[in-house]
Amino acid sequence: MDMGRESRWEKDAMTVEIVFALVTAIALAVAVFAVALALALAFGISGPAKKGMLVGGALLAATAGMWRLVRALCRFDEQRRMGR
């Protein structure tokens, strides 16, 4: 086998890690947005304030999701380069 190529096991591990990173990023984003929505509903916020809070919650959710995705993939790459 060519030493420059990745083994089937390494490719499978990468696929599993990518799916794990995507699923956890989506779960985190949903949780963050749910908190913003719950706060808007709990305090009875309406009108432009509610819209602003939900837009802010969506932005925070997207940021948290992307942060989780990048963090998980970078950690996997670090471990892969170290040979673990």
PyMOL Python script that loads the backbone (N, CA, C, O; Angstrom):
from pymol import cmd

cmd.read_pdbstr("""\
ATOM      1  N   MET A   1       0.842  -1.182   0.000  1.00  0.00           N
ATOM      2  CA  MET A   1       0.000   0.000   0.000  1.00  0.00           C
ATOM      3  C   MET A   1       0.884   1.241   0.000  1.00  0.00           C
ATOM      4  O   MET A   1       1.958   1.245   0.601  1.00  0.00           O
ATOM      5  N   ASP A   2       0.442   2.266  -0.659  1.00  0.00           N
ATOM      6  CA  ASP A   2       1.178   3.519  -0.749  1.00  0.00           C
ATOM      7  C   ASP A   2       1.181   4.220   0.604  1.00  0.00           C
ATOM      8  O   ASP A   2       0.123   4.414   1.204  1.00  0.00           O
ATOM      9  N   MET A   3       2.354   4.601   1.086  1.00  0.00           N
ATOM     10  CA  MET A   3       2.476   5.226   2.400  1.00  0.00           C
ATOM     11  C   MET A   3       1.866   6.626   2.449  1.00  0.00           C
ATOM     12  O   MET A   3       1.541   7.117   3.530  1.00  0.00           O
ATOM     13  N   GLY A   4       1.706   7.278   1.291  1.00  0.00           N
ATOM     14  CA  GLY A   4       1.143   8.620   1.262  1.00  0.00           C
ATOM     15  C   GLY A   4      -0.368   8.648   1.357  1.00  0.00           C
ATOM     16  O   GLY A   4      -0.959   9.703   1.588  1.00  0.00           O
ATOM     17  N   ARG A   5      -0.981   7.523   1.184  1.00  0.00           N
ATOM     18  CA  ARG A   5      -2.441   7.475   1.202  1.00  0.00           C
ATOM     19  C   ARG A   5      -2.953   7.070   2.573  1.00  0.00           C
ATOM     20  O   ARG A   5      -2.261   6.423   3.358  1.00  0.00           O
ATOM     21  N   GLU A   6      -4.193   7.474   2.833  1.00  0.00           N
ATOM     22  CA  GLU A   6      -4.815   7.115   4.097  1.00  0.00           C
ATOM     23  C   GLU A   6      -5.460   5.739   3.979  1.00  0.00           C
ATOM     24  O   GLU A   6      -5.968   5.358   2.925  1.00  0.00           O
ATOM     25  N   SER A   7      -5.428   5.019   5.066  1.00  0.00           N
ATOM     26  CA  SER A   7      -6.047   3.698   5.067  1.00  0.00           C
ATOM     27  C   SER A   7      -7.568   3.849   5.118  1.00  0.00           C
ATOM     28  O   SER A   7      -8.092   4.930   5.388  1.00  0.00           O
ATOM     29  N   ARG A   8      -8.245   2.770   4.860  1.00  0.00           N
ATOM     30  CA  ARG A   8      -9.715   2.774   4.900  1.00  0.00           C
ATOM     31  C   ARG A   8     -10.195   3.116   6.303  1.00  0.00           C
ATOM     32  O   ARG A   8     -11.186   3.827   6.467  1.00  0.00           O
ATOM     33  N   TRP A   9      -9.493   2.611   7.316  1.00  0.00           N
ATOM     34  CA  TRP A   9      -9.856   2.893   8.701  1.00  0.00           C
ATOM     35  C   TRP A   9      -9.765   4.393   8.987  1.00  0.00           C
ATOM     36  O   TRP A   9     -10.643   4.957   9.640  1.00  0.00           O
ATOM     37  N   GLU A  10      -8.702   5.038   8.496  1.00  0.00           N
ATOM     38  CA  GLU A  10      -8.538   6.478   8.707  1.00  0.00           C
ATOM     39  C   GLU A  10      -9.637   7.275   8.007  1.00  0.00           C
ATOM     40  O   GLU A  10     -10.130   8.262   8.553  1.00  0.00           O
ATOM     41  N   LYS A  11     -10.019   6.856   6.818  1.00  0.00           N
ATOM     42  CA  LYS A  11     -11.107   7.533   6.111  1.00  0.00           C
ATOM     43  C   LYS A  11     -12.425   7.369   6.846  1.00  0.00           C
ATOM     44  O   LYS A  11     -13.205   8.316   6.948  1.00  0.00           O
ATOM     45  N   ASP A  12     -12.676   6.174   7.356  1.00  0.00           N
ATOM     46  CA  ASP A  12     -13.895   5.934   8.120  1.00  0.00           C
ATOM     47  C   ASP A  12     -13.908   6.769   9.402  1.00  0.00           C
ATOM     48  O   ASP A  12     -14.939   7.326   9.779  1.00  0.00           O
ATOM     49  N   ALA A  13     -12.765   6.849  10.059  1.00  0.00           N
ATOM     50  CA  ALA A  13     -12.667   7.648  11.281  1.00  0.00           C
ATOM     51  C   ALA A  13     -12.932   9.121  10.985  1.00  0.00           C
ATOM     52  O   ALA A  13     -13.597   9.801  11.765  1.00  0.00           O
ATOM     53  N   MET A  14     -12.418   9.613   9.866  1.00  0.00           N
ATOM     54  CA  MET A  14     -12.673  11.001   9.469  1.00  0.00           C
ATOM     55  C   MET A  14     -14.151  11.241   9.211  1.00  0.00           C
ATOM     56  O   MET A  14     -14.705  12.262   9.621  1.00  0.00           O
ATOM     57  N   THR A  15     -14.786  10.297   8.531  1.00  0.00           N
ATOM     58  CA  THR A  15     -16.215  10.431   8.237  1.00  0.00           C
ATOM     59  C   THR A  15     -17.032  10.463   9.520  1.00  0.00           C
ATOM     60  O   THR A  15     -17.934  11.287   9.666  1.00  0.00           O
ATOM     61  N   VAL A  16     -16.722   9.578  10.437  1.00  0.00           N
ATOM     62  CA  VAL A  16     -17.436   9.549  11.711  1.00  0.00           C
ATOM     63  C   VAL A  16     -17.228  10.848  12.471  1.00  0.00           C
ATOM     64  O   VAL A  16     -18.172  11.376  13.058  1.00  0.00           O
ATOM     65  N   GLU A  17     -16.017  11.367  12.470  1.00  0.00           N
ATOM     66  CA  GLU A  17     -15.729  12.607  13.189  1.00  0.00           C
ATOM     67  C   GLU A  17     -16.448  13.797  12.553  1.00  0.00           C
ATOM     68  O   GLU A  17     -16.930  14.675  13.268  1.00  0.00           O
ATOM     69  N   ILE A  18     -16.525  13.837  11.250  1.00  0.00           N
ATOM     70  CA  ILE A  18     -17.234  14.927  10.567  1.00  0.00           C
ATOM     71  C   ILE A  18     -18.723  14.883  10.912  1.00  0.00           C
ATOM     72  O   ILE A  18     -19.324  15.913  11.217  1.00  0.00           O
ATOM     73  N   VAL A  19     -19.312  13.697  10.865  1.00  0.00           N
ATOM     74  CA  VAL A  19     -20.737  13.563  11.202  1.00  0.00           C
ATOM     75  C   VAL A  19     -20.967  13.942  12.661  1.00  0.00           C
ATOM     76  O   VAL A  19     -21.936  14.632  12.976  1.00  0.00           O
ATOM     77  N   PHE A  20     -20.085  13.496  13.553  1.00  0.00           N
ATOM     78  CA  PHE A  20     -20.193  13.841  14.971  1.00  0.00           C
ATOM     79  C   PHE A  20     -20.118  15.352  15.161  1.00  0.00           C
ATOM     80  O   PHE A  20     -20.907  15.924  15.913  1.00  0.00           O
ATOM     81  N   ALA A  21     -19.177  15.998  14.486  1.00  0.00           N
ATOM     82  CA  ALA A  21     -19.027  17.443  14.612  1.00  0.00           C
ATOM     83  C   ALA A  21     -20.271  18.168  14.097  1.00  0.00           C
ATOM     84  O   ALA A  21     -20.725  19.128  14.721  1.00  0.00           O
ATOM     85  N   LEU A  22     -20.821  17.727  12.980  1.00  0.00           N
ATOM     86  CA  LEU A  22     -22.025  18.357  12.432  1.00  0.00           C
ATOM     87  C   LEU A  22     -23.223  18.178  13.362  1.00  0.00           C
ATOM     88  O   LEU A  22     -23.958  19.131  13.620  1.00  0.00           O
ATOM     89  N   VAL A  23     -23.418  16.970  13.860  1.00  0.00           N
ATOM     90  CA  VAL A  23     -24.572  16.701  14.726  1.00  0.00           C
ATOM     91  C   VAL A  23     -24.480  17.502  16.022  1.00  0.00           C
ATOM     92  O   VAL A  23     -25.471  18.088  16.455  1.00  0.00           O
ATOM     93  N   THR A  24     -23.310  17.533  16.639  1.00  0.00           N
ATOM     94  CA  THR A  24     -23.178  18.282  17.891  1.00  0.00           C
ATOM     95  C   THR A  24     -23.270  19.785  17.650  1.00  0.00           C
ATOM     96  O   THR A  24     -23.776  20.510  18.506  1.00  0.00           O
ATOM     97  N   ALA A  25     -22.793  20.267  16.509  1.00  0.00           N
ATOM     98  CA  ALA A  25     -22.911  21.691  16.187  1.00  0.00           C
ATOM     99  C   ALA A  25     -24.378  22.075  15.998  1.00  0.00           C
ATOM    100  O   ALA A  25     -24.818  23.121  16.477  1.00  0.00           O
ATOM    101  N   ILE A  26     -25.121  21.237  15.308  1.00  0.00           N
ATOM    102  CA  ILE A  26     -26.547  21.508  15.111  1.00  0.00           C
ATOM    103  C   ILE A  26     -27.290  21.464  16.442  1.00  0.00           C
ATOM    104  O   ILE A  26     -28.143  22.310  16.708  1.00  0.00           O
ATOM    105  N   ALA A  27     -26.967  20.482  17.275  1.00  0.00           N
ATOM    106  CA  ALA A  27     -27.626  20.373  18.586  1.00  0.00           C
ATOM    107  C   ALA A  27     -27.338  21.602  19.443  1.00  0.00           C
ATOM    108  O   ALA A  27     -28.237  22.112  20.111  1.00  0.00           O
ATOM    109  N   LEU A  28     -26.107  22.078  19.433  1.00  0.00           N
ATOM    110  CA  LEU A  28     -25.751  23.272  20.201  1.00  0.00           C
ATOM    111  C   LEU A  28     -26.487  24.493  19.670  1.00  0.00           C
ATOM    112  O   LEU A  28     -26.995  25.298  20.450  1.00  0.00           O
ATOM    113  N   ALA A  29     -26.549  24.639  18.349  1.00  0.00           N
ATOM    114  CA  ALA A  29     -27.241  25.780  17.755  1.00  0.00           C
ATOM    115  C   ALA A  29     -28.727  25.759  18.106  1.00  0.00           C
ATOM    116  O   ALA A  29     -29.301  26.800  18.426  1.00  0.00           O
ATOM    117  N   VAL A  30     -29.342  24.605  18.048  1.00  0.00           N
ATOM    118  CA  VAL A  30     -30.766  24.493  18.401  1.00  0.00           C
ATOM    119  C   VAL A  30     -30.975  24.843  19.869  1.00  0.00           C
ATOM    120  O   VAL A  30     -31.937  25.532  20.209  1.00  0.00           O
ATOM    121  N   ALA A  31     -30.091  24.380  20.734  1.00  0.00           N
ATOM    122  CA  ALA A  31     -30.219  24.674  22.163  1.00  0.00           C
ATOM    123  C   ALA A  31     -30.085  26.167  22.442  1.00  0.00           C
ATOM    124  O   ALA A  31     -30.843  26.720  23.239  1.00  0.00           O
ATOM    125  N   VAL A  32     -29.128  26.819  21.795  1.00  0.00           N
ATOM    126  CA  VAL A  32     -28.936  28.258  22.003  1.00  0.00           C
ATOM    127  C   VAL A  32     -30.154  29.035  21.511  1.00  0.00           C
ATOM    128  O   VAL A  32     -30.620  29.950  22.190  1.00  0.00           O
ATOM    129  N   PHE A  33     -30.671  28.678  20.338  1.00  0.00           N
ATOM    130  CA  PHE A  33     -31.850  29.371  19.827  1.00  0.00           C
ATOM    131  C   PHE A  33     -33.069  29.094  20.704  1.00  0.00           C
ATOM    132  O   PHE A  33     -33.894  29.983  20.913  1.00  0.00           O
ATOM    133  N   ALA A  34     -33.190  27.878  21.214  1.00  0.00           N
ATOM    134  CA  ALA A  34     -34.311  27.542  22.086  1.00  0.00           C
ATOM    135  C   ALA A  34     -34.296  28.377  23.363  1.00  0.00           C
ATOM    136  O   ALA A  34     -35.351  28.757  23.870  1.00  0.00           O
ATOM    137  N   VAL A  35     -33.117  28.660  23.878  1.00  0.00           N
ATOM    138  CA  VAL A  35     -33.013  29.506  25.067  1.00  0.00           C
ATOM    139  C   VAL A  35     -33.507  30.913  24.748  1.00  0.00           C
ATOM    140  O   VAL A  35     -34.248  31.502  25.536  1.00  0.00           O
ATOM    141  N   ALA A  36     -33.105  31.455  23.602  1.00  0.00           N
ATOM    142  CA  ALA A  36     -33.552  32.798  23.214  1.00  0.00           C
ATOM    143  C   ALA A  36     -35.067  32.824  23.020  1.00  0.00           C
ATOM    144  O   ALA A  36     -35.734  33.766  23.448  1.00  0.00           O
ATOM    145  N   LEU A  37     -35.602  31.805  22.385  1.00  0.00           N
ATOM    146  CA  LEU A  37     -37.048  31.724  22.173  1.00  0.00           C
ATOM    147  C   LEU A  37     -37.787  31.584  23.495  1.00  0.00           C
ATOM    148  O   LEU A  37     -38.812  32.232  23.705  1.00  0.00           O
ATOM    149  N   ALA A  38     -37.278  30.748  24.383  1.00  0.00           N
ATOM    150  CA  ALA A  38     -37.911  30.551  25.686  1.00  0.00           C
ATOM    151  C   ALA A  38     -37.904  31.843  26.503  1.00  0.00           C
ATOM    152  O   ALA A  38     -38.884  32.158  27.178  1.00  0.00           O
ATOM    153  N   LEU A  39     -36.812  32.580  26.443  1.00  0.00           N
ATOM    154  CA  LEU A  39     -36.757  33.858  27.169  1.00  0.00           C
ATOM    155  C   LEU A  39     -37.762  34.860  26.597  1.00  0.00           C
ATOM    156  O   LEU A  39     -38.424  35.576  27.348  1.00  0.00           O
ATOM    157  N   ALA A  40     -37.874  34.907  25.277  1.00  0.00           N
ATOM    158  CA  ALA A  40     -38.826  35.824  24.650  1.00  0.00           C
ATOM    159  C   ALA A  40     -40.251  35.459  25.044  1.00  0.00           C
ATOM    160  O   ALA A  40     -41.069  36.342  25.304  1.00  0.00           O
ATOM    161  N   LEU A  41     -40.552  34.170  25.089  1.00  0.00           N
ATOM    162  CA  LEU A  41     -41.898  33.738  25.464  1.00  0.00           C
ATOM    163  C   LEU A  41     -42.154  33.900  26.965  1.00  0.00           C
ATOM    164  O   LEU A  41     -43.255  34.275  27.369  1.00  0.00           O
ATOM    165  N   ALA A  42     -41.149  33.620  27.783  1.00  0.00           N
ATOM    166  CA  ALA A  42     -41.314  33.688  29.236  1.00  0.00           C
ATOM    167  C   ALA A  42     -41.546  35.119  29.715  1.00  0.00           C
ATOM    168  O   ALA A  42     -42.338  35.350  30.628  1.00  0.00           O
ATOM    169  N   PHE A  43     -40.864  36.068  29.106  1.00  0.00           N
ATOM    170  CA  PHE A  43     -41.009  37.459  29.527  1.00  0.00           C
ATOM    171  C   PHE A  43     -42.088  38.201  28.758  1.00  0.00           C
ATOM    172  O   PHE A  43     -42.307  39.390  28.985  1.00  0.00           O
ATOM    173  N   GLY A  44     -42.760  37.511  27.854  1.00  0.00           N
ATOM    174  CA  GLY A  44     -43.853  38.120  27.114  1.00  0.00           C
ATOM    175  C   GLY A  44     -43.418  39.255  26.206  1.00  0.00           C
ATOM    176  O   GLY A  44     -44.176  40.203  25.996  1.00  0.00           O
ATOM    177  N   ILE A  45     -42.246  39.178  25.681  1.00  0.00           N
ATOM    178  CA  ILE A  45     -41.731  40.219  24.788  1.00  0.00           C
ATOM    179  C   ILE A  45     -42.473  40.131  23.460  1.00  0.00           C
ATOM    180  O   ILE A  45     -42.700  39.036  22.945  1.00  0.00           O
ATOM    181  N   SER A  46     -42.848  41.272  22.910  1.00  0.00           N
ATOM    182  CA  SER A  46     -43.557  41.271  21.630  1.00  0.00           C
ATOM    183  C   SER A  46     -43.053  42.402  20.745  1.00  0.00           C
ATOM    184  O   SER A  46     -42.310  43.278  21.188  1.00  0.00           O
ATOM    185  N   GLY A  47     -43.472  42.363  19.495  1.00  0.00           N
ATOM    186  CA  GLY A  47     -43.126  43.421  18.548  1.00  0.00           C
ATOM    187  C   GLY A  47     -41.677  43.374  18.122  1.00  0.00           C
ATOM    188  O   GLY A  47     -41.080  42.304  18.000  1.00  0.00           O
ATOM    189  N   PRO A  48     -41.112  44.567  17.896  1.00  0.00           N
ATOM    190  CA  PRO A  48     -39.721  44.646  17.410  1.00  0.00           C
ATOM    191  C   PRO A  48     -38.696  44.068  18.392  1.00  0.00           C
ATOM    192  O   PRO A  48     -37.659  43.551  17.977  1.00  0.00           O
ATOM    193  N   ALA A  49     -38.983  44.156  19.671  1.00  0.00           N
ATOM    194  CA  ALA A  49     -38.051  43.617  20.670  1.00  0.00           C
ATOM    195  C   ALA A  49     -37.958  42.097  20.545  1.00  0.00           C
ATOM    196  O   ALA A  49     -36.877  41.519  20.659  1.00  0.00           O
ATOM    197  N   LYS A  50     -39.110  41.457  20.307  1.00  0.00           N
ATOM    198  CA  LYS A  50     -39.115  39.998  20.146  1.00  0.00           C
ATOM    199  C   LYS A  50     -38.346  39.604  18.892  1.00  0.00           C
ATOM    200  O   LYS A  50     -37.555  38.661  18.895  1.00  0.00           O
ATOM    201  N   LYS A  51     -38.600  40.353  17.816  1.00  0.00           N
ATOM    202  CA  LYS A  51     -37.897  40.061  16.560  1.00  0.00           C
ATOM    203  C   LYS A  51     -36.388  40.242  16.746  1.00  0.00           C
ATOM    204  O   LYS A  51     -35.602  39.413  16.287  1.00  0.00           O
ATOM    205  N   GLY A  52     -35.989  41.308  17.409  1.00  0.00           N
ATOM    206  CA  GLY A  52     -34.568  41.550  17.667  1.00  0.00           C
ATOM    207  C   GLY A  52     -33.945  40.465  18.528  1.00  0.00           C
ATOM    208  O   GLY A  52     -32.813  40.039  18.297  1.00  0.00           O
ATOM    209  N   MET A  53     -34.702  40.027  19.520  1.00  0.00           N
ATOM    210  CA  MET A  53     -34.187  38.969  20.391  1.00  0.00           C
ATOM    211  C   MET A  53     -34.036  37.657  19.632  1.00  0.00           C
ATOM    212  O   MET A  53     -33.062  36.931  19.833  1.00  0.00           O
ATOM    213  N   LEU A  54     -34.988  37.349  18.765  1.00  0.00           N
ATOM    214  CA  LEU A  54     -34.899  36.112  17.991  1.00  0.00           C
ATOM    215  C   LEU A  54     -33.787  36.184  16.945  1.00  0.00           C
ATOM    216  O   LEU A  54     -33.109  35.187  16.695  1.00  0.00           O
ATOM    217  N   VAL A  55     -33.595  37.342  16.339  1.00  0.00           N
ATOM    218  CA  VAL A  55     -32.488  37.497  15.385  1.00  0.00           C
ATOM    219  C   VAL A  55     -31.150  37.371  16.118  1.00  0.00           C
ATOM    220  O   VAL A  55     -30.223  36.725  15.628  1.00  0.00           O
ATOM    221  N   GLY A  56     -31.059  37.994  17.293  1.00  0.00           N
ATOM    222  CA  GLY A  56     -29.850  37.860  18.105  1.00  0.00           C
ATOM    223  C   GLY A  56     -29.610  36.423  18.522  1.00  0.00           C
ATOM    224  O   GLY A  56     -28.475  35.947  18.517  1.00  0.00           O
ATOM    225  N   GLY A  57     -30.690  35.726  18.886  1.00  0.00           N
ATOM    226  CA  GLY A  57     -30.578  34.312  19.250  1.00  0.00           C
ATOM    227  C   GLY A  57     -30.126  33.463  18.074  1.00  0.00           C
ATOM    228  O   GLY A  57     -29.333  32.536  18.238  1.00  0.00           O
ATOM    229  N   ALA A  58     -30.635  33.783  16.880  1.00  0.00           N
ATOM    230  CA  ALA A  58     -30.227  33.040  15.679  1.00  0.00           C
ATOM    231  C   ALA A  58     -28.753  33.288  15.368  1.00  0.00           C
ATOM    232  O   ALA A  58     -28.035  32.365  14.984  1.00  0.00           O
ATOM    233  N   LEU A  59     -28.301  34.532  15.531  1.00  0.00           N
ATOM    234  CA  LEU A  59     -26.888  34.836  15.293  1.00  0.00           C
ATOM    235  C   LEU A  59     -25.986  34.136  16.304  1.00  0.00           C
ATOM    236  O   LEU A  59     -24.943  33.588  15.947  1.00  0.00           O
ATOM    237  N   LEU A  60     -26.399  34.161  17.566  1.00  0.00           N
ATOM    238  CA  LEU A  60     -25.626  33.447  18.594  1.00  0.00           C
ATOM    239  C   LEU A  60     -25.624  31.947  18.334  1.00  0.00           C
ATOM    240  O   LEU A  60     -24.605  31.283  18.529  1.00  0.00           O
ATOM    241  N   ALA A  61     -26.755  31.414  17.898  1.00  0.00           N
ATOM    242  CA  ALA A  61     -26.844  29.983  17.610  1.00  0.00           C
ATOM    243  C   ALA A  61     -25.925  29.606  16.455  1.00  0.00           C
ATOM    244  O   ALA A  61     -25.230  28.592  16.518  1.00  0.00           O
ATOM    245  N   ALA A  62     -25.918  30.420  15.400  1.00  0.00           N
ATOM    246  CA  ALA A  62     -25.044  30.140  14.257  1.00  0.00           C
ATOM    247  C   ALA A  62     -23.575  30.228  14.667  1.00  0.00           C
ATOM    248  O   ALA A  62     -22.759  29.404  14.255  1.00  0.00           O
ATOM    249  N   THR A  63     -23.248  31.222  15.471  1.00  0.00           N
ATOM    250  CA  THR A  63     -21.868  31.374  15.941  1.00  0.00           C
ATOM    251  C   THR A  63     -21.445  30.197  16.816  1.00  0.00           C
ATOM    252  O   THR A  63     -20.348  29.662  16.653  1.00  0.00           O
ATOM    253  N   ALA A  64     -22.310  29.795  17.739  1.00  0.00           N
ATOM    254  CA  ALA A  64     -21.989  28.665  18.617  1.00  0.00           C
ATOM    255  C   ALA A  64     -21.851  27.372  17.818  1.00  0.00           C
ATOM    256  O   ALA A  64     -20.963  26.565  18.091  1.00  0.00           O
ATOM    257  N   GLY A  65     -22.718  27.175  16.843  1.00  0.00           N
ATOM    258  CA  GLY A  65     -22.644  25.973  16.012  1.00  0.00           C
ATOM    259  C   GLY A  65     -21.363  25.915  15.208  1.00  0.00           C
ATOM    260  O   GLY A  65     -20.718  24.869  15.137  1.00  0.00           O
ATOM    261  N   MET A  66     -20.991  27.027  14.602  1.00  0.00           N
ATOM    262  CA  MET A  66     -19.750  27.064  13.821  1.00  0.00           C
ATOM    263  C   MET A  66     -18.536  26.871  14.721  1.00  0.00           C
ATOM    264  O   MET A  66     -17.586  26.182  14.350  1.00  0.00           O
ATOM    265  N   TRP A  67     -18.570  27.477  15.898  1.00  0.00           N
ATOM    266  CA  TRP A  67     -17.461  27.314  16.841  1.00  0.00           C
ATOM    267  C   TRP A  67     -17.301  25.840  17.212  1.00  0.00           C
ATOM    268  O   TRP A  67     -16.184  25.326  17.254  1.00  0.00           O
ATOM    269  N   ARG A  68     -18.411  25.168  17.479  1.00  0.00           N
ATOM    270  CA  ARG A  68     -18.356  23.751  17.848  1.00  0.00           C
ATOM    271  C   ARG A  68     -17.826  22.894  16.700  1.00  0.00           C
ATOM    272  O   ARG A  68     -17.013  21.994  16.908  1.00  0.00           O
ATOM    273  N   LEU A  69     -18.292  23.184  15.498  1.00  0.00           N
ATOM    274  CA  LEU A  69     -17.863  22.432  14.323  1.00  0.00           C
ATOM    275  C   LEU A  69     -16.356  22.573  14.108  1.00  0.00           C
ATOM    276  O   LEU A  69     -15.655  21.576  13.934  1.00  0.00           O
ATOM    277  N   VAL A  70     -15.872  23.784  14.120  1.00  0.00           N
ATOM    278  CA  VAL A  70     -14.443  24.031  13.896  1.00  0.00           C
ATOM    279  C   VAL A  70     -13.610  23.442  15.027  1.00  0.00           C
ATOM    280  O   VAL A  70     -12.556  22.856  14.779  1.00  0.00           O
ATOM    281  N   ARG A  71     -14.068  23.589  16.255  1.00  0.00           N
ATOM    282  CA  ARG A  71     -13.321  23.075  17.408  1.00  0.00           C
ATOM    283  C   ARG A  71     -13.195  21.555  17.351  1.00  0.00           C
ATOM    284  O   ARG A  71     -12.117  21.009  17.585  1.00  0.00           O
ATOM    285  N   ALA A  72     -14.289  20.879  17.040  1.00  0.00           N
ATOM    286  CA  ALA A  72     -14.261  19.415  16.987  1.00  0.00           C
ATOM    287  C   ALA A  72     -13.356  18.921  15.865  1.00  0.00           C
ATOM    288  O   ALA A  72     -12.592  17.974  16.052  1.00  0.00           O
ATOM    289  N   LEU A  73     -13.437  19.556  14.705  1.00  0.00           N
ATOM    290  CA  LEU A  73     -12.612  19.110  13.584  1.00  0.00           C
ATOM    291  C   LEU A  73     -11.134  19.432  13.791  1.00  0.00           C
ATOM    292  O   LEU A  73     -10.269  18.641  13.414  1.00  0.00           O
ATOM    293  N   CYS A  74     -10.843  20.577  14.382  1.00  0.00           N
ATOM    294  CA  CYS A  74      -9.438  20.913  14.659  1.00  0.00           C
ATOM    295  C   CYS A  74      -8.841  19.969  15.699  1.00  0.00           C
ATOM    296  O   CYS A  74      -7.683  19.565  15.586  1.00  0.00           O
ATOM    297  N   ARG A  75      -9.628  19.623  16.702  1.00  0.00           N
ATOM    298  CA  ARG A  75      -9.142  18.694  17.725  1.00  0.00           C
ATOM    299  C   ARG A  75      -8.867  17.323  17.112  1.00  0.00           C
ATOM    300  O   ARG A  75      -7.867  16.684  17.441  1.00  0.00           O
ATOM    301  N   PHE A  76      -9.750  16.870  16.222  1.00  0.00           N
ATOM    302  CA  PHE A  76      -9.540  15.588  15.555  1.00  0.00           C
ATOM    303  C   PHE A  76      -8.273  15.635  14.707  1.00  0.00           C
ATOM    304  O   PHE A  76      -7.487  14.688  14.714  1.00  0.00           O
ATOM    305  N   ASP A  77      -8.072  16.730  13.978  1.00  0.00           N
ATOM    306  CA  ASP A  77      -6.886  16.855  13.136  1.00  0.00           C
ATOM    307  C   ASP A  77      -5.615  16.855  13.979  1.00  0.00           C
ATOM    308  O   ASP A  77      -4.614  16.247  13.601  1.00  0.00           O
ATOM    309  N   GLU A  78      -5.658  17.542  15.127  1.00  0.00           N
ATOM    310  CA  GLU A  78      -4.505  17.550  16.031  1.00  0.00           C
ATOM    311  C   GLU A  78      -4.159  16.142  16.496  1.00  0.00           C
ATOM    312  O   GLU A  78      -2.996  15.739  16.481  1.00  0.00           O
ATOM    313  N   GLN A  79      -5.176  15.404  16.906  1.00  0.00           N
ATOM    314  CA  GLN A  79      -4.952  14.044  17.389  1.00  0.00           C
ATOM    315  C   GLN A  79      -4.473  13.137  16.266  1.00  0.00           C
ATOM    316  O   GLN A  79      -3.636  12.261  16.487  1.00  0.00           O
ATOM    317  N   ARG A  80      -4.997  13.341  15.067  1.00  0.00           N
ATOM    318  CA  ARG A  80      -4.586  12.530  13.924  1.00  0.00           C
ATOM    319  C   ARG A  80      -3.123  12.783  13.592  1.00  0.00           C
ATOM    320  O   ARG A  80      -2.381  11.851  13.279  1.00  0.00           O
ATOM    321  N   ARG A  81      -2.712  14.033  13.660  1.00  0.00           N
ATOM    322  CA  ARG A  81      -1.309  14.360  13.359  1.00  0.00           C
ATOM    323  C   ARG A  81      -0.349  13.839  14.429  1.00  0.00           C
ATOM    324  O   ARG A  81       0.818  13.562  14.150  1.00  0.00           O
ATOM    325  N   MET A  82      -0.856  13.711  15.657  1.00  0.00           N
ATOM    326  CA  MET A  82      -0.016  13.184  16.732  1.00  0.00           C
ATOM    327  C   MET A  82       0.037  11.665  16.695  1.00  0.00           C
ATOM    328  O   MET A  82       0.833  11.056  17.411  1.00  0.00           O
ATOM    329  N   GLY A  83      -0.786  11.057  15.885  1.00  0.00           N
ATOM    330  CA  GLY A  83      -0.757   9.614  15.741  1.00  0.00           C
ATOM    331  C   GLY A  83      -1.671   8.858  16.670  1.00  0.00           C
ATOM    332  O   GLY A  83      -1.492   7.656  16.865  1.00  0.00           O
ATOM    333  N   ARG A  84      -2.648   9.530  17.251  1.00  0.00           N
ATOM    334  CA  ARG A  84      -3.580   8.853  18.176  1.00  0.00           C
ATOM    335  C   ARG A  84      -4.745   8.296  17.440  1.00  0.00           C
ATOM    336  O   ARG A  84      -5.630   7.695  18.050  1.00  0.00           O
TER     337      ARG A  84
END
""", "prot")
cmd.dss("prot")
cmd.show_as("cartoon", "prot")
cmd.util.cbc("prot")
cmd.orient("prot")
